[in-house]
Amino acid sequence: MNPSSFYFIVIVIAGLVLWRRTRAMYRPIKGNGIRLLLPILFLSLPSIPIILNPKVHLAVWEWVCALIFGLLLSIPLMWTTNYELRSDQHIYAVRNKSFIISFLIVFIIRFLLRDYLKWLGPETEAALFLVVALGYILPWRIISFIKFRQLYKSRMQDNENINF
């Protein structure tokens, strides 16, 4: 794959993710929040064969460092993802420009590291970056789900109190 076409594809994907997240801020979150956990499933299942690939040669400490790095990248995403109950009694993601900035910084860091770690080989590099991605997507989505559920439960309790 031509390097310029790779960069174009990555930029388009990042743009689509940002577009989707900013559009979601204007729509209520449907259901009980389970949809917030779906990206974990969509990322985890295809990652297993890549991470367990016999051509991947990493020491345990390298796996741990990748996971810790991913956890560190999740912190700004967790801080900037919040939900609010609006007057129509629906839960929305809070409009937050800090989230967009955090996402772009995480994206740029991963992009720069990819160029720096080319010497690893494609299989090892893919596995390492999947561990980093799992390291920030899993805690971010789980914390987002917990934040949503707290608001969801308080909304349900308020509705019960109104009905009495």
Secondary structure, DSSP 8 states (H G I E B T S, - for coil): --HHHHHHHHHHHHHHHHHHHHHHTTS---TTSGGGGHHHHHHHHHHHHHHT-TT----HHHHHHHHHHHHHHHHHHHHH--EEE-TTS-EEE---HHHHHHHHHHHHHHHHHHHHTGGG-HHHHHHHHHHHHHHHHHHHHHHHHHHHHHHHHHHHHHHHHHH-
